[in-house]
Amino acid sequence: MQTLLKTGRIFYGLAIIAYGVQQIVIQDFRPQIIPPFPSWAHQYSIFAIASGVAMIVLGVITTGFVKVASCNPATACLYLGIYFLLLIITCHFPYLLFIFPHKLSHLGVWADLLKELAFSGGSFVMTASLLNDQPPTSKNKHSTKDHLFLAGRLFFCTTMALFGWSHFVYNSFISQLVPAWLGMSRFWAYFGGVALI
């Protein structure tokens, strides 16, 4: 089980590093991280670059490839989870509820928010799994770990279930993404939806 957890942490950390590198390269926030609101965050590339550097550093710490005395992997994951959750609350929700010009009843408009919700959930699950490796210092620590694990699972599972549902709602579009050589595109779109749910 430890090998599986370690592998998961490495892949999660590498994904965070990749998003950080993308932000540095394009010198802007990925829409999954910050939507067009607030606009000032996109006008000054220093914000995206600083965020990208922070994501790279925290991603490297999460993988466990580099040991940092002042920040262990559990703390790095916790920071990432809080960062992503705060961006959902302060950027994604206001953008979708007050600025976004399209109907919110379409599941597709929530895609970027849901991706960030999965990032946050993954971070909280990683935090809880890393806290399992450390001896508890108080009863409160177990409670915090359990709450983080529950929140992380709910965040991540919500995203997966809604993405799975979108395979049914938008099947004609999703089936176009299936390579022609694979055949039975509608079947594979439905199959992917079932697998995600």
N, C-alpha and C positions, 0 to 999 in steps of 0.2 A: 504494500500500500504506500509506503514511503517513496518508492521509486515513481509511482504514478503521481503522487502529490508534487514531487520535485520536478517531474517532467511538465506538469501543468503550470507550475510557477515559472518555469523557464519559458514556455510558450506564451504565457500571459505577459511576462516581462518583455519578451521580444516584440509582441504586438504593440505594447505601449511605446517601446523604443521606436518602432516603425512610424507610429503616428507622430511622435516628436520630431523625427527626421523629416517627415513630410512637411510639417509646419515650418521648419527651418528652411527647407528647400523652396517652398512656394511663398514663404514670408507672409503667410496669412493663416488664419485658423481654418482647420477642416470644418465643414458644416456640421459634422457629427459632434464636434467639440463646442463650437459657438456658432449659432445661426447668424444671419445678417444683423440681428439686434444683439448688442448695441453696436451701432455703426462705427463709433469711435474706436472700438477694439480692432476693427479691420483697417482703419485709416493709418494706423501707426504700426509698422511691422515689428517694432521692438516687443510688443505684447505677445505676438505669436511666437517670435523667436525665443523670448524668455520662457514662455510656457513650454515650447518644444524642448528647450534645454532641461527644464525641470522634469519633463516627462521622460527624457532620456536617462537622466540621473536616477530618478525613482525606478524606472524600468530595469536599469542595470542592477540596482540594489535588490529589486524584487527577484531577479533571476538567481541571485546568490553568487554570481560570478565574482563580485567585488564585495568585500566586507568593509563596512564603514562603521567606525566606533560610535558615532553620534546618531546613526539611523540604522536600525535593523530592518530586515525585510517586512516584518509585520507592521512597523510604523510607516514604512514607505507605501505599503498597500493601503493602509488606513488613510494616509494623506491623499492618495489617488482617489479612493472612494469618496471621500468628503469633497474633493475638488470637483469631481464629475457630478456629484449630487447638487452641489451649490450652483454649478453651471446650468443644470436642468431647471432649478428653482428660479434663478435670477435672469437667465437668458432664454432658454427654450420655451418655458411656459408663457412668459410675457410676449414673446414673439408670436407664438401660435395663437394665443388668446386675443391679442390686441392689435397686431400688425399684419400678420399673415393674410394675404388677400383671398385665399381659397376656403372652401367649406371644410370645417374640422371633422365632419362626419366621415370623410374619406380616410381610410386607414393609412394610406400611403403618405399622407402629410405628417404623420407622427413618426416616420421611419428614423429620422436623425435623433429625435428625442429618445426613442426606444433603444437605439444603438448606444447612446450615452448611458441610458439606464442599465444596459447590459455591462458596460464598462464599470459603472459604479458597483453593481451587484457582484461582478467578478472580483473586484478589489476587496469588497467586504468578505466574500467567501475565502479569498486568499489570506486576508488578515486573520480570520477565524482559524483557518487550517494552520497558519504559522503560530498562532497562540497555543495551539495544541502541543507544539514542540517545546514550549516553555513551561516550567513548573508554575502552577498557580501561586500567587502570593496572598490572595484573599478570596473570599467567596464572591466578591463583586466582579472579579476578573472572569470567572466562569459565566456570570450573568451577561457581561459585556460581550464575551465571545459568542454566547448563544444568540444574543440579539443581532449581532453582526452577521452571523451565519444565516439566521432566518431572513433578515432583510436582504442579504445578498442573493439568497436562493429565490426569494419572491421577485426581486428586480430582474434577475436573469431569466427566470421561468416566464415571467410576464412577457418579456421581449420575445422569447422563443415561441410561445403560444400564439402571440399576435402575428409574428412573422409567418408561422405555419398557417394561420387562418388566412393571411393575405394570399397564400398560394391557391386557396379556393375562391376568394373574392376576385382576384385579378388573374385567374387561370389563363385567360387568353394571352395576357402579356407575359406571364411567367413561362408559359410553354414555348414562347418565342426565344427564350434564353437557352433552351436545351439545344445542344448541337444536333444538326440534322443527321449526322452519321449514327447517332445513338437511337434515333427513331422513337416512336410512341411518345412524343413530346408532352401531350396532355397527361398521360399516365405518370411520367416522371415528375411533372409539376405537382400533381396530386400526391404522389409518393413522398416528395420532399416536404409537402405540407403536413402529411401525417407524421413523418419522422420528426419534424420540428415540434409538433404538438405533443 
